[in-house]
Amino acid sequence: MTNSIENLSSVIRTFRTANSVLKGEGKDSHILLEHIEAFLYVASKKEALMRDAQKDLQLAQAKTHRTFKHLQRLGWLTIGTDHKDMRQRQLKLTSDGLDFLAFLTYKLDR
């Protein structure tokens, strides 16, 4: 159990470090639990609709948009238009997002 806690702690530090490196210091360089949860949500699906993420993560619409915009600024995902319904926003991991996910998986598996 202790190893699992250490691994989880390492993953959280990895999120914080990656956020600082990619975003820089300042008032908008925070990483919140919602950011971690949102990244892992999309990672588990490889792509998702923003409305589904909002519902599943139980976030307000404005909070959902801010959360995913932050992840987009970090380069971990793209927010595009769904090809089936142009009114919907589709979330997809970028190659950087997939690389970061692979690194997190490595950190958890140690």
Residue, then its C-alpha position, 0 to 999 in steps of 0.5 A: m500500500t505504501n508503494s501505491i501511495e508513493n507512486l500516486s504522490s509521484v504522479i501528482r508531482t509530475f502533473r505539477t512539474a509538467n504544468s510549471v514547465l509548460k505553462g510557466e509561473g504565475k497566477d494561471s499556472h495552477i494545476l487543480l484536481e479537476h485538471i488531473e481528473a479531466f486529463l485522465y477522463v479523456a485519456s481513458k477514452k482517447e477522445a470524448l465529447m465535452r458535454d459527456a465529460q461535463k456530465d460524467l465529471q459533474l462540472a458546471q459548463a463554465k468550469t468544464h470549458r476552463t478546465f479543458k482550455h487549460l489542458q489545451r494550453l499545456g498541449w495535452l489535448t485538442i478541442g475540436t468540432d465533432h464531425k457528427d454534430m457540429r454543435q458539439r466539442q470533441l476532446k482528443l489527446t495530442s501526441d504530447g498528451l499521449d506521451f505524458l500519459a505513457f510517462l504517468t503510466y510508467k510512474l504508476d507502475r514502478 
